[in-house]
Amino acid sequence: MAVSTISNDEKPFSTALIYFLGVLGVALVVFFGGELIRNLTGLGSKSALEVDVENGVAQVLINDKVVGDTPFRTQNIKPGQNIVTVRNEQRQYQTELKFLPSKNEVLYTTVIIRDLGISDTFSSGQESWFEKDGSENTVRIVSEPSGATVFIDGSDIGTTPFSSGAITSGEYDLAISFPGYRTERSRISIQKGYTLNISAKLFPIPVTPSVDVFEGSENLYNVTIDNPRITSDTRDWVKGLIYWNITEGINIDNVGLNREKVFDYFIDYLGNIYDMNGNPVVAEDDFERLRDLGRGAYLGTPSTGEGITTEARQALETLSNLGVEPVKISSSTAKIKPTPLGWLRVRQTPSLNGTELTRVNSGNTYNVLDEQEGWVKIKVSETIEGWVSSTYVELSE
């Protein structure tokens, strides 16, 4: 059977091939034309973005291009994946999110709120963005730390990671709370047929609600926190505490929040000393800067026991030996009185239920570290400190 061909000077073309290419071209036009029609409303649309920071002003970059300063608002972001950077002179935060275009005059706004803080630990914020997800009004919330309580308009609705499709469309007040961390709050909008994603990081609070002076001291204050994420890096902790002091305020002696710097120096449970700006004090010249100072803060952790540690006390003694007296170190001594057994139990805590650490003999004398009603804390050795009953000790200066 003969096959018709169309030829030129170089090579022939099959009529069947030309027919096939024609059909394919029509199919492509139909397919892509349909896609064009389906996406026509999105082609001319832009996405909305809001960026803000707590405590100061920051620069905003979209895909590494500077677009403005906070508070930043725009409805002219290209839909799709975009990298958003928020930065100030000290730190920056960067995230990559998918932006949805506006539709039927509805703005699906991506929101980023940050407290850049002073480190990865002492920073916080949240970001929210929409995804197209069927017909449900879904909200998904994750947090750091996980297990935070989620409140919608003041009602407890669960803990993170949280997901629900039962919340009707509308605007709500959102709060994400976890003990020992600052609560994250925002105003959110839930849209029908879309999923609202929220990712929150909470700021760990580096100081107790009220800070009191150690009993027996005039100006050394007890800042003991039970949060390993804070206490594991004491240098970072000092910086975070100073930042919190300036931005949120510290309550000294229960007289109210003070945003002026309240501590002139810091000593941690490891025996490190820092000045009022959080700089380590290591050289003798550095110690001279601590002369005639007022309040000091001891940064402790419950795992090291009550009172200050041996390392911290040695740091205080170092200051005293250099002629620097920022705190008064107790010069009291405790002489063990005669007991029926000839010795006295030394306990880990000031209680009859406290774990026995060792025993001391009647007649021996020890330096006093602290006092509580009915109990005296003594230094038994370089490695042992503990509490003894005040009934069986004789105190003297």
Secondary structure, 3 states (H helix, E strand, C coil): CCCCEEECCCCEEEHHHHHHHHHHHHHHHHHHHHHHHHCHHHHCCCEEEEEEECCCCCEEEECCEEEEECCEEEEEECCEEEEEEEECCCCEEEEEEEECCCECCECCCEEEEEECCCCCCCCEEEEEEEEECCCCEEEEEEEECCCCEEEECCEEEEECCEEECECCCEEEEEEEECCCEECEEEEEEECCCEEEEEEEECEECCCCCCECECCCCCCEEEEECCCHHHHCCHHHHHHHHHHHHHHCCEEECCCCEECCCCCCEEEECCCCEEECCCCECCCHHHHHCCCCCCCEEEEECHHHCCCCCHHHHHHHHHHHHCCCCCCCCCCCEEEECCCCCCEEEEECCCCCCCCEEEEEECCCEEEEEEEECCEEEEECCCCCEEEEEHHHEEEEC
